[in-house]
Amino acid sequence: MGIYVLDFFWNEAWYLKTIDICHDHFGWYLGWGDCVWLPYLYTLQGLYLVYHPVQLSDTHALAVLLLGLIGYYIFRSTNHQKDLFRRTEGACSIWGRRPTHIECSYLSADGRSHRSKLLTSGFWGVARHFNYTGDLMGSLAYCAACGFSHILPYFYIVYMTILLVHRCIRDEHRCSSKYGKDWKRYTDAVRYRLIPGVF
């Protein structure tokens, strides 16, 4: 969790390009969420362990650590790939190759035509929201560090799953409306949303 929080401050400029800021804007959702809800969620497992300490086996502790680190790696790498692709307008290397993409066009609210590129390489070729998958893996690791004797620490993964699946569906609806037939081409190229072969 410490790495995740430090990452937020280290990559603060990147967060200004997220769906929360670009489309939801600042209001009750972000104001109350950032000042009340997130501090509660991010400290839930630590507070639980203060009152209900657990002794994890070496295997359990290693599994939690690996799940958390792999999840963080996927979360950060996926977001980095999209940011790199956007900053360089595709003139970069992802997984050792020039990235592939779908060319899209859309109309803005003022009626002007624009062009955009949807990345289909790297983690973005695995699933359309694979960054959320990494986030969910990290969330599950925080919960699993509390053992399996109580459901309370698992509230976080339940909440994050609902939040990110809802966000995924909402974002896809917005993209479908924005890009039209080009979005269909993109979803044909990258078939899964979060988990390859499942969803």
C-alpha positions as a Markdown table, in Angstrom:
| # | Residue | x | y | z |
|---|---|---|---|---|
| 1 | Met | 0.0 | 0.0 | 0.0 |
| 2 | Gly | 2.9 | 2.3 | 0.7 |
| 3 | Ile | 4.3 | 1.8 | -2.8 |
| 4 | Tyr | 0.8 | 2.5 | -4.2 |
| 5 | Val | 0.4 | 5.8 | -2.3 |
| 6 | Leu | 4.0 | 6.9 | -3.1 |
| 7 | Asp | 3.3 | 6.1 | -6.8 |
| 8 | Phe | 0.3 | 8.5 | -6.7 |
| 9 | Phe | 2.5 | 11.4 | -5.6 |
| 10 | Trp | 5.4 | 10.5 | -7.9 |
| 11 | Asn | 3.1 | 10.2 | -10.9 |
| 12 | Glu | 0.7 | 13.0 | -9.9 |
| 13 | Ala | 0.8 | 14.6 | -13.4 |
| 14 | Trp | -0.4 | 11.4 | -14.9 |
| 15 | Tyr | -3.4 | 11.2 | -12.6 |
| 16 | Leu | -4.6 | 14.6 | -14.0 |
| 17 | Lys | -5.3 | 12.7 | -17.2 |
| 18 | Thr | -7.5 | 10.0 | -15.6 |
| 19 | Ile | -11.3 | 9.6 | -16.1 |
| 20 | Asp | -11.9 | 11.0 | -12.6 |
| 21 | Ile | -10.4 | 14.4 | -13.5 |
| 22 | Cys | -11.1 | 14.6 | -17.3 |
| 23 | His | -14.7 | 13.4 | -17.3 |
| 24 | Asp | -16.1 | 13.4 | -13.7 |
| 25 | His | -14.5 | 16.7 | -12.7 |
| 26 | Phe | -14.3 | 17.9 | -9.1 |
| 27 | Gly | -17.4 | 17.7 | -7.1 |
| 28 | Trp | -19.0 | 15.6 | -4.4 |
| 29 | Tyr | -17.8 | 12.3 | -5.9 |
| 30 | Leu | -14.1 | 13.3 | -5.8 |
| 31 | Gly | -14.2 | 15.8 | -2.9 |
| 32 | Trp | -15.9 | 13.4 | -0.4 |
| 33 | Gly | -14.2 | 10.4 | -1.9 |
| 34 | Asp | -10.7 | 11.7 | -1.6 |
| 35 | Cys | -11.1 | 13.3 | 1.8 |
| 36 | Val | -13.2 | 10.7 | 3.6 |
| 37 | Trp | -13.8 | 7.5 | 1.6 |
| 38 | Leu | -10.2 | 6.7 | 0.4 |
| 39 | Pro | -8.5 | 7.4 | 3.7 |
| 40 | Tyr | -11.0 | 4.9 | 5.3 |
| 41 | Leu | -10.4 | 2.3 | 2.6 |
| 42 | Tyr | -6.7 | 2.6 | 2.4 |
| 43 | Thr | -6.3 | 2.2 | 6.2 |
| 44 | Leu | -8.9 | -0.6 | 6.7 |
| 45 | Gln | -6.5 | -3.6 | 6.5 |
| 46 | Gly | -3.8 | -1.9 | 8.7 |
| 47 | Leu | -6.4 | -0.9 | 11.4 |
| 48 | Tyr | -7.9 | -4.4 | 11.2 |
| 49 | Leu | -4.4 | -5.9 | 11.9 |
| 50 | Val | -3.8 | -3.6 | 14.8 |
| 51 | Tyr | -6.8 | -5.2 | 16.6 |
| 52 | His | -6.7 | -8.6 | 15.1 |
| 53 | Pro | -3.0 | -9.5 | 14.4 |
| 54 | Val | -2.4 | -12.6 | 12.3 |
| 55 | Gln | 0.7 | -14.7 | 11.8 |
| 56 | Leu | 1.1 | -15.6 | 8.2 |
| 57 | Ser | 3.0 | -18.6 | 7.1 |
| 58 | Asp | 6.0 | -18.0 | 4.9 |
| 59 | Thr | 4.2 | -19.3 | 1.9 |
| 60 | His | 1.1 | -17.1 | 2.5 |
| 61 | Ala | 3.2 | -14.0 | 3.1 |
| 62 | Leu | 5.2 | -14.7 | -0.1 |
| 63 | Ala | 2.0 | -15.3 | -2.1 |
| 64 | Val | 0.6 | -12.0 | -0.8 |
| 65 | Leu | 3.8 | -10.1 | -1.6 |
| 66 | Leu | 4.0 | -11.6 | -5.1 |
| 67 | Leu | 0.4 | -10.9 | -5.9 |
| 68 | Gly | 0.8 | -7.3 | -4.7 |
| 69 | Leu | 4.0 | -6.7 | -6.6 |
| 70 | Ile | 2.8 | -8.3 | -9.8 |
| 71 | Gly | -0.5 | -6.3 | -9.6 |
| 72 | Tyr | 1.4 | -3.1 | -9.0 |
| 73 | Tyr | 3.7 | -3.9 | -12.0 |
| 74 | Ile | 0.7 | -4.5 | -14.3 |
| 75 | Phe | -1.1 | -1.4 | -13.0 |
| 76 | Arg | 2.0 | 0.9 | -13.5 |
| 77 | Ser | 3.3 | -0.7 | -16.7 |
| 78 | Thr | -0.1 | -0.6 | -18.4 |
| 79 | Asn | -0.6 | 3.1 | -17.5 |
| 80 | His | 3.0 | 3.9 | -18.5 |
| 81 | Gln | 2.5 | 2.2 | -21.9 |
| 82 | Lys | -0.6 | 4.4 | -22.7 |
| 83 | Asp | 1.1 | 7.5 | -21.5 |
| 84 | Leu | 4.2 | 6.8 | -23.5 |
| 85 | Phe | 2.1 | 6.1 | -26.6 |
| 86 | Arg | 0.2 | 9.3 | -26.2 |
| 87 | Arg | 3.3 | 11.5 | -25.5 |
| 88 | Thr | 5.2 | 10.2 | -28.5 |
| 89 | Glu | 2.2 | 9.8 | -30.8 |
| 90 | Gly | 3.1 | 6.2 | -31.4 |
| 91 | Ala | 6.8 | 6.8 | -32.1 |
| 92 | Cys | 8.0 | 4.5 | -29.3 |
| 93 | Ser | 8.6 | 0.9 | -28.5 |
| 94 | Ile | 6.3 | -1.3 | -26.4 |
| 95 | Trp | 7.5 | -4.8 | -25.5 |
| 96 | Gly | 10.4 | -4.3 | -28.0 |
| 97 | Arg | 8.2 | -3.5 | -31.0 |
| 98 | Arg | 6.6 | -0.5 | -32.6 |
| 99 | Pro | 3.1 | -0.3 | -31.2 |
| 100 | Thr | 0.0 | -1.1 | -33.2 |
| 101 | His | -3.2 | 0.9 | -32.9 |
| 102 | Ile | -6.6 | 1.6 | -34.4 |
| 103 | Glu | -7.1 | 5.0 | -36.1 |
| 104 | Cys | -10.3 | 6.7 | -35.0 |
| 105 | Ser | -12.2 | 9.8 | -35.8 |
| 106 | Tyr | -14.8 | 11.6 | -33.7 |
| 107 | Leu | -16.7 | 14.9 | -33.5 |
| 108 | Ser | -16.3 | 17.1 | -30.6 |
| 109 | Ala | -19.2 | 19.0 | -29.0 |
| 110 | Asp | -18.5 | 22.0 | -31.2 |
| 111 | Gly | -18.9 | 19.8 | -34.3 |
| 112 | Arg | -15.2 | 19.8 | -35.3 |
| 113 | Ser | -13.7 | 16.5 | -36.5 |
| 114 | His | -10.7 | 15.0 | -34.6 |
| 115 | Arg | -8.5 | 12.0 | -35.0 |
| 116 | Ser | -7.3 | 9.7 | -32.3 |
| 117 | Lys | -5.4 | 6.4 | -31.8 |
| 118 | Leu | -6.4 | 3.5 | -29.7 |
| 119 | Leu | -3.5 | 1.4 | -28.5 |
| 120 | Thr | -3.6 | -2.4 | -29.3 |
| 121 | Ser | -0.1 | -3.3 | -28.2 |
| 122 | Gly | 1.5 | -4.4 | -24.9 |
| 123 | Phe | -1.0 | -4.8 | -22.0 |
| 124 | Trp | -3.5 | -2.8 | -24.0 |
| 125 | Gly | -3.6 | -5.7 | -26.5 |
| 126 | Val | -4.3 | -8.1 | -23.7 |
| 127 | Ala | -7.4 | -6.4 | -22.3 |
| 128 | Arg | -9.0 | -3.0 | -22.8 |
| 129 | His | -8.7 | -2.1 | -19.1 |
| 130 | Phe | -5.8 | -4.2 | -17.9 |
| 131 | Asn | -4.6 | -1.4 | -15.6 |
| 132 | Tyr | -7.8 | -2.1 | -13.6 |
| 133 | Thr | -6.8 | -5.8 | -13.4 |
| 134 | Gly | -3.5 | -4.9 | -11.9 |
| 135 | Asp | -5.3 | -2.6 | -9.5 |
| 136 | Leu | -7.6 | -5.4 | -8.4 |
| 137 | Met | -4.7 | -7.8 | -7.9 |
| 138 | Gly | -3.1 | -5.3 | -5.6 |
| 139 | Ser | -6.4 | -4.8 | -3.7 |
| 140 | Leu | -6.7 | -8.5 | -3.2 |
| 141 | Ala | -3.2 | -8.7 | -1.8 |
| 142 | Tyr | -3.9 | -6.0 | 0.8 |
| 143 | Cys | -6.9 | -8.0 | 1.9 |
| 144 | Ala | -5.2 | -11.4 | 1.8 |
| 145 | Ala | -2.5 | -10.0 | 4.2 |
| 146 | Cys | -5.2 | -10.1 | 6.9 |
| 147 | Gly | -5.7 | -13.9 | 6.7 |
| 148 | Phe | -9.1 | -15.5 | 6.2 |
| 149 | Ser | -10.8 | -15.4 | 9.6 |
| 150 | His | -13.0 | -12.3 | 9.0 |
| 151 | Ile | -14.8 | -10.8 | 6.0 |
| 152 | Leu | -14.2 | -7.1 | 7.0 |
| 153 | Pro | -10.8 | -6.7 | 5.4 |
| 154 | Tyr | -12.2 | -8.0 | 2.2 |
| 155 | Phe | -14.7 | -5.2 | 1.9 |
| 156 | Tyr | -11.9 | -3.4 | 0.0 |
| 157 | Ile | -11.7 | -5.9 | -2.9 |
| 158 | Val | -15.5 | -6.2 | -3.1 |
| 159 | Tyr | -15.8 | -2.4 | -3.3 |
| 160 | Met | -12.9 | -2.0 | -5.8 |
| 161 | Thr | -14.4 | -4.8 | -8.0 |
| 162 | Ile | -17.8 | -3.0 | -8.1 |
| 163 | Leu | -16.1 | 0.4 | -8.7 |
| 164 | Leu | -13.8 | -0.7 | -11.5 |
| 165 | Val | -16.3 | -2.9 | -13.3 |
| 166 | His | -18.8 | -0.1 | -13.2 |
| 167 | Arg | -16.1 | 2.4 | -14.4 |
| 168 | Cys | -15.1 | 0.0 | -17.1 |
| 169 | Ile | -18.6 | -0.3 | -18.4 |
| 170 | Arg | -19.3 | 3.4 | -18.1 |
| 171 | Asp | -16.0 | 4.3 | -19.9 |
| 172 | Glu | -16.8 | 1.8 | -22.7 |
| 173 | His | -20.3 | 3.3 | -23.2 |
| 174 | Arg | -18.7 | 6.8 | -23.5 |
| 175 | Cys | -16.1 | 5.5 | -25.9 |
| 176 | Ser | -18.7 | 3.7 | -28.0 |
| 177 | Ser | -20.7 | 6.9 | -28.3 |
| 178 | Lys | -17.6 | 8.9 | -29.1 |
| 179 | Tyr | -15.9 | 6.6 | -31.6 |
| 180 | Gly | -18.9 | 4.7 | -33.1 |
| 181 | Lys | -17.8 | 2.1 | -35.7 |
| 182 | Asp | -14.1 | 2.7 | -34.8 |
| 183 | Trp | -14.8 | 1.5 | -31.3 |
| 184 | Lys | -16.3 | -1.7 | -32.7 |
| 185 | Arg | -13.1 | -2.2 | -34.7 |
| 186 | Tyr | -11.1 | -1.7 | -31.4 |
| 187 | Thr | -13.2 | -4.1 | -29.4 |
| 188 | Asp | -12.9 | -6.7 | -32.2 |
| 189 | Ala | -9.1 | -6.3 | -32.0 |
| 190 | Val | -9.0 | -6.3 | -28.2 |
| 191 | Arg | -11.8 | -8.6 | -27.2 |
| 192 | Tyr | -11.7 | -8.6 | -23.4 |
| 193 | Arg | -12.2 | -5.9 | -20.9 |
| 194 | Leu | -10.4 | -7.0 | -17.7 |
| 195 | Ile | -9.5 | -10.7 | -17.7 |
| 196 | Pro | -8.4 | -12.4 | -21.0 |
| 197 | Gly | -10.7 | -15.3 | -21.8 |
| 198 | Val | -13.2 | -14.4 | -19.1 |
| 199 | Phe | -14.5 | -10.7 | -19.2 |
